[in-house]
């Protein structure tokens, strides 16, 4: 069940971000229109969207913090409370800091060599796929069979059909 919900979340992020909007419902239907679709409404109905994703507009990019926060909520992980935040640019006041700390502690995310996570930077396809693959337990499989980041997780995601039908010509592009 979580696999399908994760795939649905990943599909939501891909479909509704960065100009890849298939449909947006508003009077003008243009950039900045409220996002409306069956997938979006399903995620809203089962309370899988964080508050900042509930209010997403077409053309908005998904940040690294938003993506991690949505997966954290999806996984129904415990509050991290006592986990030290290892990034210089993430404080207790940063949106989704509990999720960021928890995912770091679990080995699902890492920052750059400068101890920065860049929570407000748009997440790339490769980063979202890597986090998702690792969360699903395919981290070692992806590394052993397909190699390291970014190509390994992308190939593994394709193999397990997590990104089936997606044409990723540039997986380093922001979602």
Backbone torsions as a table, in degrees:
resi	resn	phi	psi	omega
1	UNK	NA	-46.4	-179.6
2	UNK	-64.0	-34.5	178.1
3	UNK	-58.1	-47.3	-179.4
4	UNK	-66.5	-40.3	178.0
5	UNK	-65.1	-38.8	177.6
6	UNK	-64.9	-42.9	177.2
7	UNK	-62.0	-39.4	178.1
8	UNK	-64.5	-41.9	177.5
9	UNK	-63.3	-45.6	179.0
10	UNK	-61.9	-41.8	177.6
11	UNK	-62.5	-41.2	177.4
12	UNK	-57.7	-48.7	-177.6
13	UNK	-62.5	-42.9	-178.6
14	UNK	-68.1	-43.5	-175.8
15	UNK	-70.4	-38.9	-170.0
16	UNK	-105.2	21.8	-179.3
17	UNK	-125.9	157.3	169.3
18	UNK	49.7	43.2	175.0
19	UNK	84.9	-0.4	178.7
20	UNK	-93.3	24.9	-177.0
21	UNK	-71.3	121.8	177.9
22	UNK	-79.7	-43.8	-179.5
23	UNK	-141.7	140.3	171.8
24	UNK	-138.3	136.3	-175.0
25	UNK	-101.7	113.6	172.4
26	UNK	-168.7	175.8	-179.2
27	UNK	-60.1	-44.1	-178.5
28	UNK	-96.6	-19.5	178.1
29	UNK	65.6	12.5	-175.7
30	UNK	-93.2	-165.6	178.9
31	UNK	-55.4	137.0	179.8
32	UNK	87.4	0.3	178.6
33	UNK	-71.4	151.2	176.7
34	UNK	-65.6	140.0	-179.6
35	UNK	-80.9	131.4	176.7
36	UNK	-141.6	126.5	174.1
37	UNK	-163.7	170.5	177.6
38	UNK	-63.4	-43.1	-179.2
39	UNK	-63.6	-45.6	-179.7
40	UNK	-61.5	-46.9	-179.6
41	UNK	-65.8	-33.7	176.8
42	UNK	-65.4	-44.4	177.9
43	UNK	-63.6	-38.7	177.5
44	UNK	-64.1	-43.3	-176.2
45	UNK	-64.0	-35.2	-179.3
46	UNK	-95.0	15.1	173.1
47	UNK	59.2	41.2	-180.0
48	UNK	-98.7	-7.3	-178.4
49	UNK	-98.2	135.7	173.7
50	UNK	-72.1	161.3	-176.0
51	UNK	-54.5	-39.8	-178.4
52	UNK	-70.9	-24.4	176.0
53	UNK	-84.2	-23.0	176.8
54	UNK	-64.3	-34.2	-176.3
55	UNK	-98.4	18.7	-177.4
56	UNK	-66.3	145.7	177.7
57	UNK	-113.9	156.2	177.4
58	UNK	-61.0	140.1	-179.3
59	UNK	91.0	-14.3	177.1
60	UNK	-70.6	141.2	174.7
61	UNK	-92.6	146.2	178.5
62	UNK	-86.5	128.4	-179.5
63	UNK	-84.3	166.9	177.4
64	UNK	-61.2	-42.6	179.7
65	UNK	-65.3	-41.2	179.6
66	UNK	-62.8	-43.5	-178.3
67	UNK	-64.8	-46.9	178.9
68	UNK	-63.0	-40.4	178.4
69	UNK	-62.0	-40.2	179.3
70	UNK	-67.3	-41.8	178.2
71	UNK	-67.2	-37.4	177.9
72	UNK	-60.9	-44.1	178.8
73	UNK	-67.3	-42.2	178.5
74	UNK	-58.6	-43.3	-178.6
75	UNK	-77.0	-8.7	-178.8
76	UNK	51.8	45.2	-178.5
77	UNK	-75.2	155.8	-179.3
78	UNK	-71.3	155.6	174.3
79	UNK	-60.0	138.8	-175.0
80	UNK	-83.8	-17.1	176.5
81	UNK	28.2	-65.8	-173.4
82	UNK	-93.1	-2.7	-179.3
83	UNK	-77.0	127.4	178.7
84	UNK	-72.8	134.5	178.2
85	UNK	-79.0	118.6	-172.1
86	UNK	-87.0	0.9	-174.3
87	UNK	-107.0	137.9	-179.7
88	UNK	-67.1	-24.9	-177.5
89	UNK	-101.9	13.9	177.3
90	UNK	-126.0	120.5	176.4
91	UNK	-115.7	177.3	178.1
92	UNK	-62.2	-22.2	180.0
93	UNK	-87.0	-9.7	179.4
94	UNK	-68.7	136.8	177.5
95	UNK	-55.4	132.3	177.3
96	UNK	66.5	27.4	-179.1
97	UNK	-62.3	-34.8	176.5
98	UNK	-61.1	-44.4	-179.8
99	UNK	-64.6	-43.9	-179.3
100	UNK	-61.7	-46.6	179.6
101	UNK	-62.8	-44.6	-178.8
102	UNK	-64.3	-46.5	-179.1
103	UNK	-65.4	-34.1	175.3
104	UNK	-64.8	-48.2	-179.1
105	UNK	-59.4	-34.8	-179.7
106	UNK	-83.3	-2.8	179.3
107	UNK	79.2	19.1	-177.9
108	UNK	-90.0	-20.8	177.0
109	UNK	-137.0	159.2	173.4
110	UNK	-146.3	163.7	177.8
111	UNK	-105.2	-173.5	175.8
112	UNK	-76.4	175.6	179.7
113	UNK	-63.4	-14.7	-179.5
114	UNK	-95.0	18.3	179.3
115	UNK	58.7	36.9	178.6
116	UNK	-115.9	139.8	176.8
117	UNK	-102.5	-26.6	-177.0
118	UNK	58.1	61.8	-175.0
119	UNK	-63.2	-25.8	-177.4
120	UNK	-94.4	-1.5	177.6
121	UNK	-77.9	138.2	176.8
122	UNK	-57.4	136.9	179.0
123	UNK	-77.9	144.0	178.1
124	UNK	-91.0	163.3	175.0
125	UNK	-54.6	-46.5	-177.4
126	UNK	-60.2	-43.4	179.7
127	UNK	-65.2	-44.8	179.9
128	UNK	-63.0	-41.6	179.7
129	UNK	-66.6	-43.1	-179.9
130	UNK	-61.0	-48.5	179.3
131	UNK	-59.4	-43.6	-178.4
132	UNK	-65.0	-45.5	178.6
133	UNK	-61.1	-45.2	179.3
134	UNK	-63.6	-41.8	-179.8
135	UNK	-64.0	-33.5	179.7
136	UNK	-80.0	-4.1	177.6
137	UNK	91.7	15.4	-178.8
138	UNK	-101.2	14.5	-176.0
139	UNK	-57.8	-53.5	-178.1
140	UNK	-67.7	-38.9	177.7
141	UNK	-59.2	-48.7	-179.4
142	UNK	-60.5	-45.0	-179.0
143	UNK	-66.0	-47.5	-175.9
144	UNK	-69.5	-42.1	-174.1
145	UNK	-88.0	-39.7	-171.6
146	UNK	-115.3	-9.3	178.8
147	UNK	99.0	-175.0	-173.3
148	UNK	-78.1	-176.5	-179.8
149	UNK	-71.0	140.4	5.7
150	UNK	-95.4	-19.7	-172.6
151	UNK	-66.1	-38.8	-177.1
152	UNK	-57.6	-55.0	178.7
153	UNK	-62.3	-35.5	179.7
154	UNK	-65.7	-43.9	178.3
155	UNK	-64.9	-40.5	178.6
156	UNK	-64.8	-41.6	178.4
157	UNK	-62.4	-37.8	177.0
158	UNK	-67.0	-41.9	-178.7
159	UNK	-62.5	-40.2	-179.9
160	UNK	-89.7	8.5	175.6
161	UNK	64.5	26.5	175.0
162	UNK	-69.6	-31.8	-179.4
163	UNK	-117.4	27.6	-179.6
164	UNK	-54.4	131.0	177.2
165	UNK	83.8	-3.9	178.8
166	UNK	-89.0	132.3	177.4
167	UNK	-97.4	100.8	-177.4
168	UNK	-103.2	82.9	178.2
169	UNK	-75.1	-28.5	178.0
170	UNK	-135.8	90.1	-177.2
171	UNK	-78.4	0.4	172.1
172	UNK	-95.0	3.0	176.4
173	UNK	-76.7	151.4	177.0
174	UNK	-69.0	148.6	177.7
175	UNK	-65.0	NA	NA
